[in-house]
């Protein structure tokens, strides 16, 4: 399907001048709390949340808790696995480590992804070298 120049690809989309949800929310906070800027409005909002939390509002308590203590991001311990230099053997070793519990599946997955990225970079490098070689052969002739 081709588009006509100057015509919107989504004529029923958001109208011009319409604000996104975040901008609309910030504007509503400024109007409700009488703040002159976003920082003042946020301060008023959080003051209200604290007020309701102090009265036992569990939703407000949850908001404060989420803000003060961010969600825990699990971290894997460092792995001490000897990997062969040959990529296929290294991949096999990682899979074996995950299957025996020497490494978690997540750790093996991340390392296998990195190994895949490294192989793609090596392939690209080899293609560049081949292309340069071919170009020099063509220019010599």
C-alpha positions in Angstrom: 0.0 0.0 0.0 1.4 3.4 -0.9 0.6 6.7 0.7 -0.3 9.8 -1.1 2.2 12.6 -0.5 0.8 15.1 2.1 -1.8 12.7 3.4 -1.6 11.1 6.8 -1.0 7.4 6.9 -3.4 7.3 9.9 -6.1 9.9 9.4 -8.0 8.7 12.5 -4.8 9.1 14.7 -4.3 11.6 17.5 -5.5 15.1 16.5 -3.0 17.9 16.1 -2.3 19.7 19.3 -3.5 16.8 21.5 -1.2 16.2 24.5 0.1 12.8 25.4 -1.0 11.3 28.7 2.1 12.3 30.7 1.8 16.0 29.6 -1.9 16.0 30.5 -1.2 14.4 33.9 1.5 17.0 34.7 -0.9 19.8 33.6 -3.6 18.4 35.9 -1.2 18.2 38.8 -0.1 21.8 38.2 -3.8 23.0 38.2 -4.8 20.9 41.2 -1.8 21.8 43.4 -1.4 25.3 42.2 2.2 24.7 41.4 4.1 27.1 39.0 6.2 24.3 37.7 6.4 20.5 37.6 8.6 20.2 40.7 6.2 22.2 42.9 3.2 20.1 41.6 5.0 16.9 42.3 5.8 18.1 45.8 2.2 18.8 46.4 1.2 15.4 45.0 3.6 13.5 47.3 2.5 15.6 50.3 -1.0 14.4 49.6 0.1 10.8 49.2 2.0 11.0 52.5 -1.1 12.5 54.2 -3.3 9.6 53.1 -0.6 7.0 53.9 -0.4 8.3 57.4 -4.1 7.7 57.7 -3.6 4.1 56.7 -4.4 4.2 52.9 -2.5 1.1 51.8 -2.4 2.2 48.1 -0.6 5.4 49.1 1.7 3.4 51.4 2.5 1.1 48.4 3.3 4.2 46.3 5.8 5.5 48.8 7.3 2.1 49.3 7.9 1.6 45.6 9.5 5.0 45.4 11.8 4.5 48.4 12.7 0.9 47.8 13.0 0.1 44.1 12.2 -3.4 42.9 15.1 -5.9 43.5 17.0 -6.8 40.4 18.5 -10.3 40.9 22.2 -10.6 40.2 23.9 -13.7 39.3 27.1 -14.7 41.0 30.3 -14.6 38.9 31.0 -17.8 37.0 34.3 -19.5 37.1 34.0 -21.7 34.0 36.9 -22.4 31.6 35.6 -22.1 28.0 37.4 -23.5 25.0 38.6 -21.0 22.4 36.6 -22.7 19.7 33.1 -21.2 19.6 31.1 -24.4 19.1 32.9 -26.1 21.9 32.4 -23.1 24.1 28.7 -23.1 23.4 28.6 -26.8 24.2 30.4 -26.2 27.4 27.9 -23.4 28.4 25.0 -25.7 27.7 26.6 -28.5 29.7 27.2 -26.0 32.6 23.6 -25.0 32.7 22.4 -28.6 32.5 24.6 -29.7 35.5 23.8 -26.7 37.6 27.3 -25.2 37.4 25.6 -22.1 35.8 22.0 -21.0 35.8 20.0 -21.1 32.5 19.9 -17.3 32.5 23.7 -17.1 32.8 24.2 -19.5 30.0 21.6 -17.8 27.9 23.4 -14.4 28.3 26.8 -15.9 27.6 25.5 -17.8 24.5 24.0 -14.5 23.2 27.3 -12.8 23.7 29.1 -15.6 21.9 26.6 -15.3 19.0 27.2 -11.5 18.8 31.0 -12.1 18.8 30.7 -14.6 16.0 28.6 -12.2 13.9 31.2 -9.5 14.4 34.0 -11.9 13.3 31.9 -12.8 10.2 31.5 -9.2 9.4 35.3 -8.6 9.8 36.0 -11.6 7.5 33.6 -10.3 4.9 35.3 -6.9 5.0 38.7 -8.5 4.5 37.5 -10.6 1.6 35.9 -7.6 0.0 39.1 -5.5 0.4 41.1 -8.4 -1.2 38.7 -8.7 -4.1 38.7 -4.9 -4.7 42.5 -4.9 -4.7 42.5 -7.8 -7.2 40.1 -6.0 -9.5 42.1 -2.8 -9.3 45.3 -4.6 -10.1 43.8 -6.0 -13.3 
